[in-house]
């Protein structure tokens, strides 16, 4: 079987089963293997999402990680979650077709929404070297192509459920890899993160509306007014003051 047509310079490591694609990227990083490599698995036995949550990994969905060696600071590497989000938006739009463009949105910090329901997740993991630079980075991406969990706090869905499109993981990773490469090159360009921030905001769900950010020590509700220069969520509180949220779980409305 011919492999997916990836952008020039990228390798593909495809597995029938892994504990997780991010764990495989970690092993490659610890062994000093060359990058970039897309890692994908038909099945994961220990898939995980943000904050250590389990990630459902049924066959038929896309479970992949881009293994990179970006040679930048951890803060700069964190911007690649926006590269991944924009790539997911582009890929989902291409696979769904123009009739569904209005239902595809990005939810801060790193989810793709289809029809207001979660269809993907992004998990960045990395290690630093003595200089303080990132020695390797794993950009983990899960995209619900065919199946989705039914018992999640934020409603979930799949590409097939929302659009009727039947797309295989091998087809999906090729589309995603090309979209990621496009945004990665923009991020590496002279303007850096700014065009990504602007493009992400143009695709954002809930902009201008009321959202609630659940933080480790408190819950904050306000109006979503945009993104900070570093990608933090900006909330306008009832007092009129603005607050930057760097990490947390976001819900639309007051609940």
Secondary structure, DSSP 4 states (H G I P E B T S, - for coil): -PPP-PPTT-EEEEEEEES-HHHHHHHHHHTT--S-EEEEEEEESS-B-GGG-B----TTSEEEEEEE---SBHHHHHTHHHHHHHHHHHHHHHHH-GGGGGGEEEETTTEEEETTEE-EEEEEEEEE-TTSBEEEEEEEEEE-SS---SS-SS-B--HHHHH-----HHHHHHHHHHHHHHHHHHHTSTTTTHHHHHHHHHTBSSTTSEEEEE-SS-EEEEEEEEE-TTS-EEEE-TTS-EEEE-S-EEEETT-
